Amino acid sequence: MNNKNKINIGVAGLGTVGCGVINLLKKNKVEIFKRTGFEISIVSVSASNKDKKRDCDIKGLNFYTDPLEMVRKENIDILVELIGGESVAKELVIEALEKKIHIVTANKALIALHGNDISEISNKQGCDVAFEASVAGAVPIIKVIRESLNANEIEWVAGIINGTTNYILTEMLKSKKNFNIVLKEAQDLGYAEADPSFDVGGIDAAHKLTILSSICFGIPLNFKSIYIEGIEDIELDDLNYAKELGYAIKHLAIGRKNKDGIELRVHSCLIPKTRLIANVDGVKNAVVVSSDSAGPTLYYGAGAGSLATASSVVSDIIDISRKILSNSNNIIPLLSYQRDQLQNKNILNINEIESRYYLRIRVTNKPGVLADITKIFGSKSISIESILQKEDLVNDENVPIVLVTHEVIEKNIIDALKDIEKLDVVKGKIIKIRIEELES
Ligand SMILES: NC(=O)c1ccc[n+]([C@@H]2O[C@H](COP(=O)([O-])OP(=O)(O)OC[C@H]3O[C@@H](n4cnc5c(N)ncnc54)[C@H](OP(=O)(O)O)[C@@H]3O)[C@@H](O)[C@H]2O)c1
């Protein structure tokens, strides 16, 4: 049980973030006390290997190799789940909630895939579940949407929420290297996992968009409804052509309300270079939220890192502690909306969205080719806004044609590209990247 001015916590997971939390609570103990007026006391910790050398001091803390045992035996007010993944974390969080222990987690997969169940249990138990660090690390985007923008209807949200993909796209352009080379360098620098598929394939960003879209639009968490593309198909040429056209290519997670439903999609986009978010480079994250009264607002910062992520985790611990100590029942709903106000809404199929498109088509260098291509576009009601042809390539056998279309329904583009790819003069797969203006 907590004394009047002390909260007891247990930390499960002592890796990058877990050690960050322990170090931050120690480093800023006085500062935190000055702001809160209460003490946060770590009483127990859990990790797989008791003998492993750690980046934090856990001397004197009760250590458990089984986090479930920690929850059963220890008298803690808040469990801080920093193990990651789904299975152990889910079992642990549910067991803790059943003991009426509040939860802080940084685990996007857990919330995106099991958050509806967790919300139901936490609601029944009168417990809080906080997950600020699960999206965009140190950037307090969950709090902004759930608390600071809660007087608004949110129109759209668009974010660079995976540092690995942003680093790769930035480095490809900067160092004029191709995807595979930069990916290898990112792995050597620790910016990409040994198995990078979750990051470069867009799954990680889709987990985060699942969370953002729920708290923005009042829909249950629904990972399966998200359209996902990674960055594997982006070539250095595309980054260069986009730059020439006045755009940057960024891998974005986008949620947007339109008249027919909600778009939920993760893919690379061309964004006008004049937008602030188009200039967010390297491993940094940024999210734009456009809402009906506040208008567009931009949040930027470190999407990962030990102390940076711990900053969000500790902020959640402080928020929940305040509620525990004030005996407040008026907790912020886990998914921002009152539970009975969450509603399934029509999530649009990617074929139904409207966008402008950047297209790169490799063709045989001979007269009449462009006419064949534009005829097919005309038959699908697609009009071309601009064409970029490289004068310095006129002597090559095959040349790229880069086209920018006006706004068109995705289905029409897909149909047109299928027909164009069948032309003898067209060589290989056509590269298609959506263009996002990100205006409100
Ligand atoms: N890293 C970041 O910058 C960052 C940013 C935002 C969000 N997150 C999220 O934060 C969470 C933690 O990430 P991380 O990078 O800190 O992971 P990590 O460095 O891999 O640490 C995971 C920790 O969990 C422990 N663990 C694994 N399985 C366990 C089990 N069955 N029982 C008890 N402990 C177990 C490990 O123990 P051992 O140490 O003994 O092996 C390790 O201490 C993840 O959900 C991640 O998505 C991370």
The ligand as an SDF file (V2000), in Angstrom:
LIG
                    3D

 48 52  0  0  0  0  0  0  0  0999 V2000
   14.1080    1.0920  -27.2860 N   0  0  0  0  0  0  0  0  0  0  0  0
   13.4250    2.1900  -27.4900 C   0  0  0  0  0  0  0  0  0  0  0  0
   13.9950    3.2620  -27.7360 O   0  0  0  0  0  0  0  0  0  0  0  0
   11.9100    2.1640  -27.4000 C   0  0  0  0  0  0  0  0  0  0  0  0
   11.1820    3.3310  -27.7510 C   0  0  0  0  0  0  0  0  0  0  0  0
    9.7900    3.3220  -27.6100 C   0  0  0  0  0  0  0  0  0  0  0  0
    9.1550    2.1750  -27.1740 C   0  0  0  0  0  0  0  0  0  0  0  0
    9.8950    1.0530  -26.8740 N   0  0  0  0  0  0  0  0  0  0  0  0
    9.1820   -0.1310  -26.3790 C   0  0  0  0  0  0  0  0  0  0  0  0
    9.6130   -0.3690  -25.0400 O   0  0  0  0  0  0  0  0  0  0  0  0
    9.5700   -1.7740  -24.7710 C   0  0  0  0  0  0  0  0  0  0  0  0
   10.9430   -2.2300  -24.2760 C   0  0  0  0  0  0  0  0  0  0  0  0
   11.8860   -1.9910  -25.2940 O   0  0  0  0  0  0  0  0  0  0  0  0
   13.4670   -2.0990  -25.0400 P   0  0  0  0  0  0  0  0  0  0  0  0
   14.0950   -1.5120  -26.2510 O   0  0  0  0  0  0  0  0  0  0  0  0
   13.8020   -1.5700  -23.7090 O   0  0  0  0  0  0  0  0  0  0  0  0
   13.6520   -3.6830  -25.0690 O   0  0  0  0  0  0  0  0  0  0  0  0
   14.9740   -4.5160  -24.6610 P   0  0  0  0  0  0  0  0  0  0  0  0
   16.1360   -3.6210  -24.5880 O   0  0  0  0  0  0  0  0  0  0  0  0
   15.0030   -5.6860  -25.5750 O   0  0  0  0  0  0  0  0  0  0  0  0
   14.6390   -5.0200  -23.1770 O   0  0  0  0  0  0  0  0  0  0  0  0
   13.6790   -6.0100  -22.9050 C   0  0  0  0  0  0  0  0  0  0  0  0
   13.8140   -6.4260  -21.4580 C   0  0  0  0  0  0  0  0  0  0  0  0
   12.7990   -7.3740  -21.1570 O   0  0  0  0  0  0  0  0  0  0  0  0
   13.3740   -8.4570  -20.4620 C   0  0  0  0  0  0  0  0  0  0  0  0
   12.5830   -9.6540  -20.7490 N   0  0  0  0  0  0  0  0  0  0  0  0
   12.4200  -10.2690  -21.9420 C   0  0  0  0  0  0  0  0  0  0  0  0
   11.5950  -11.3390  -21.7830 N   0  0  0  0  0  0  0  0  0  0  0  0
   11.2760  -11.3840  -20.4760 C   0  0  0  0  0  0  0  0  0  0  0  0
   10.5000  -12.2590  -19.6900 C   0  0  0  0  0  0  0  0  0  0  0  0
    9.8450  -13.3070  -20.2270 N   0  0  0  0  0  0  0  0  0  0  0  0
   10.3940  -12.0100  -18.3580 N   0  0  0  0  0  0  0  0  0  0  0  0
   11.0410  -10.9510  -17.8000 C   0  0  0  0  0  0  0  0  0  0  0  0
   11.8000  -10.0880  -18.4910 N   0  0  0  0  0  0  0  0  0  0  0  0
   11.9160  -10.3100  -19.8140 C   0  0  0  0  0  0  0  0  0  0  0  0
   14.7990   -8.5580  -20.9650 C   0  0  0  0  0  0  0  0  0  0  0  0
   15.5680   -9.2580  -19.9820 O   0  0  0  0  0  0  0  0  0  0  0  0
   17.1800   -9.4440  -20.1120 P   0  0  0  0  0  0  0  0  0  0  0  0
   17.7440   -8.0770  -20.0420 O   0  0  0  0  0  0  0  0  0  0  0  0
   17.5490  -10.2650  -18.9200 O   0  0  0  0  0  0  0  0  0  0  0  0
   17.4190  -10.1260  -21.4080 O   0  0  0  0  0  0  0  0  0  0  0  0
   15.1570   -7.0790  -21.1080 C   0  0  0  0  0  0  0  0  0  0  0  0
   15.6340   -6.5760  -19.8850 O   0  0  0  0  0  0  0  0  0  0  0  0
    9.1090   -2.4320  -26.0730 C   0  0  0  0  0  0  0  0  0  0  0  0
    7.7170   -2.6230  -26.0330 O   0  0  0  0  0  0  0  0  0  0  0  0
    9.4610   -1.4120  -27.1360 C   0  0  0  0  0  0  0  0  0  0  0  0
    8.6470   -1.4950  -28.2800 O   0  0  0  0  0  0  0  0  0  0  0  0
   11.2440    1.0390  -26.9900 C   0  0  0  0  0  0  0  0  0  0  0  0
  1  2  1  0
  2  3  2  0
  2  4  1  0
  4  5  1  0
  4 48  2  0
  5  6  2  0
  6  7  1  0
  7  8  2  0
  8  9  1  0
  8 48  1  0
  9 10  1  0
  9 46  1  0
 10 11  1  0
 11 12  1  0
 11 44  1  0
 12 13  1  0
 13 14  1  0
 14 15  2  0
 14 16  1  0
 14 17  1  0
 17 18  1  0
 18 19  2  0
 18 20  1  0
 18 21  1  0
 21 22  1  0
 22 23  1  0
 23 24  1  0
 23 42  1  0
 24 25  1  0
 25 26  1  0
 25 36  1  0
 26 27  1  0
 26 35  1  0
 27 28  2  0
 28 29  1  0
 29 30  1  0
 29 35  2  0
 30 31  1  0
 30 32  2  0
 32 33  1  0
 33 34  2  0
 34 35  1  0
 36 37  1  0
 36 42  1  0
 37 38  1  0
 38 39  2  0
 38 40  1  0
 38 41  1  0
 42 43  1  0
 44 45  1  0
 44 46  1  0
 46 47  1  0
M  CHG  2   8   1  16  -1
M  END
$$$$
